[in-house]
Structures are given as C-alpha cells and as structure tokens.
Amino acid sequence: MKVPFLDFHSPYLELKADLDAAYLRVMESGHYILGGEVDAFESEFATYCETKYCIGVGNGLEALHLILRAMEIGVGDEVIVPANTYIASWLAISQVGANIVPVEPDEKTYNIDPLFIESAITNRTKAIMAVHLYGQPADMDAINEIAARHNLKVIEDAAQAHGARYKNRRVGSLGDAAGFSFYPTKNLGAIGDAGAVTTNDDELADKIRLLRNYGSRVKYENEIQGYNSRLDELQAAFLRVKLAKLDDWNARRTGVAMHYLQTLSKNPNLTLPFVPEWAEPVWHLFVVRHPNRYNLEQHLQQNDISTLIHYPVPPHLSNAYSKKHGNLRAFPISELLSKEILSLPVGSHISKQQIDVVTKAILEHM
Ligand SMILES: *Cc1c(COP(=O)(O)O)cnc(C)c1O
C-alpha cells in the first residue's frame, strides 16, 4: 500500500458538495474581489481565532510583510526570528529592509528558545517574530514577558498552526498581530494562494486594510502608498467551507499523532516530538529525529512511504542569505536539526491501514 505525504483528493471528495456550491455561488454573484465572502470569512476566522479582527490578504508571506509595514518597521531596525523556520518568515523581514536577528530553537520543542532571546536584543530591536513551527505553539508567555520589558512588538507566524492552543488560548491571538497562510498544504488550505492577518489592535487592523488595497479605503482616495494583496472571493468562499471542518480535521491529525507517539517510542533511535503540558498542537507536521536520517528515509521509500524534510537547509545557509550575511554566526542547533529531522505522513485523511504501514516499517528499522 502506498502512503503519499499529502492527499488533496480525499479532502475534496469529503467536501465536494459544499465546495462546488461555494464555487457556483461566487460565479453567479459576479463579484470577485472584496465582497461578501471575504467579509464573512474574515468575521468567521476572527471568531475562530478569538481575535477582534481578521484581514484577508494574498498569502502568508504578504500577511507577515504587511504586519511589519503597518508597524513601521524598516531600514536599520532589527527583528528577532527563529533560525530554524521556513524562509518566508525571514523574507518578510528582508522585504521591509529590516535586519534579521536569528535565534536558536529549544532542542525539544523546535520552537524559538526564550532563554536565547534576551541576549539577542539591542537598542535597534523592534519586534520578535515567533513561529509556531510544525503546528506546535511557541512559549508565548515567556516571549511576551521579554517583549514587554524591552518595549518590543510580538508577531506570530501562525502559518502552520491554525487552531492550535497555548494555555487554552488560540494562536493568532497571542501577540500584537499574527500572519496565517492558507496555502493548500496547510491545516486550513485554500484552492490556491491565500492568507490573513489576525489582531486585536484597532489601528493596526485599519492600517493593514489600507495597505492590502493600494492604501485606499474609498475608491480613488489613496491615503498611503499601499500594495495589492487581497484575499479573493472565490478563495474566501472555499475557506469558509473548510473552516467549518477545521477542528474536526485537526482532531483527526491529533489522533494519528497520538498513535505515532505511542507506537514509535519502541524505536530507540528515534526522537519523537515533545509536547509541553501547556501546548495543544495541531500537527501540521509530525517531525522525528534520527541520527541516520538518510537510511530511514530510504527504508521508508522502499516501503512506498513518502516523507519530506522541513527544512533541509536553514535560511542562513541558503544562497538567498549566505552571501548577503556571510558573517552571520553559526547556528549549531538549527544546523544539527536540519540534518536529523524527517517528516512522517500525517493528515486528516490518512487511513488506519496507511498508519499501520508507517509504524510497521519504522519499527522494522531499528
Ligand atoms: C507556509 C509558510 C509561510 C508562507 O505562507 P505562503 O502562503 O506560502 O506565503 C510563512 N511561514 C511559515 C512558517 C510557513 O510554513
């Protein structure tokens, strides 16, 4: 039996009637940009995230970029960000001209280590961008406490963590603003590119609404120099259908993850994900560590099981950054993790038989 890493067809089949109806509703309406579907999704997603505002934007990178713009962070400013994240977290900071200050993760949770943050703060630091990596919430109370003492903004990159809870509060509501991606592989995925910002800050919400739409509130009245980064009606209509299923689908992911955690602990070479007692993760990815990752990867491939690596190259070693930041210091924890991690198939639509194929193959490989 084949175990693909991702399955887009089963989720579509489960929601086919509602997704097809959403498509027809938008096509018939003749309204494609900034209409009723976007308004409705924004209000539904804000409620879901327990925030006052949600602003739909073009994608996750744009969500983070517009947050930084709205906070007026730019040239000469520094933003603290995990060394081990998807490169988009870094790109948003570079896009506004600010300097990236990478901070190593905690070796158990893979999220930014609050203990390392304080020593990275300078008099140019303006914000901390926390990433809820792999669907596990970062330690936000510790981060917010440091930020408050140094008068810094806190941005959540929640692109992998729709619905996760930290001490019973939803991610997206835990800092000054959060960026979400609805890229198709995410826990809440559109049928194309889409993203959103959530915030409780009136002024910031208003500014992001302006920025996403040419700096304009009323057509042809341009208050500031903005961008074109809007969530479209069709994606919003699809997202509304899928949002209604998100908790259910996240619970199914959790079921798979719990099964992996129980069974795979029998393999002594494997380091399994660690979940702090205050975290309710949503298992965007199930990432294990193995001292000989390449071997395990090959063994699973021979058993028709697809795996991926998130991420094989930390941003500071990518060509995009290693040239410009040739003198960035080493990040040994991130570099080690990038060599040992492997993402196993986990998802809302993986079958019991497929899970058994994965666990059997991993327990064979000792
Ligand atoms: C996916 C992702 C993004 C970017 O989202 P896009 O919609 O692809 O632009 C940003 N940060 C993290 C951590 C992500 O996983």
The ligand as an SDF file (V2000), in Angstrom:
LIG
                    3D

 15 15  0  0  0  0  0  0  0  0999 V2000
    3.7700   28.4860    4.5280 C   0  0  0  0  0  0  0  0  0  0  0  0
    4.5150   29.3520    5.4550 C   0  0  0  0  0  0  0  0  0  0  0  0
    4.6410   30.7400    5.2360 C   0  0  0  0  0  0  0  0  0  0  0  0
    4.2730   31.4220    3.9460 C   0  0  0  0  0  0  0  0  0  0  0  0
    2.9860   31.2300    3.5040 O   0  0  0  0  0  0  0  0  0  0  0  0
    2.6510   31.4150    1.9440 P   0  0  0  0  0  0  0  0  0  0  0  0
    1.1670   31.4550    1.9250 O   0  0  0  0  0  0  0  0  0  0  0  0
    3.2110   30.2440    1.2340 O   0  0  0  0  0  0  0  0  0  0  0  0
    3.2510   32.6980    1.5000 O   0  0  0  0  0  0  0  0  0  0  0  0
    5.2480   31.5190    6.2040 C   0  0  0  0  0  0  0  0  0  0  0  0
    5.7380   30.9670    7.3350 N   0  0  0  0  0  0  0  0  0  0  0  0
    5.6630   29.6400    7.5690 C   0  0  0  0  0  0  0  0  0  0  0  0
    6.2210   29.1150    8.8470 C   0  0  0  0  0  0  0  0  0  0  0  0
    5.0640   28.7870    6.6400 C   0  0  0  0  0  0  0  0  0  0  0  0
    5.0120   27.4800    6.8790 O   0  0  0  0  0  0  0  0  0  0  0  0
  1  2  1  0
  2  3  1  0
  2 14  2  0
  3  4  1  0
  3 10  2  0
  4  5  1  0
  5  6  1  0
  6  7  2  0
  6  8  1  0
  6  9  1  0
 10 11  1  0
 11 12  2  0
 12 13  1  0
 12 14  1  0
 14 15  1  0
M  END
$$$$
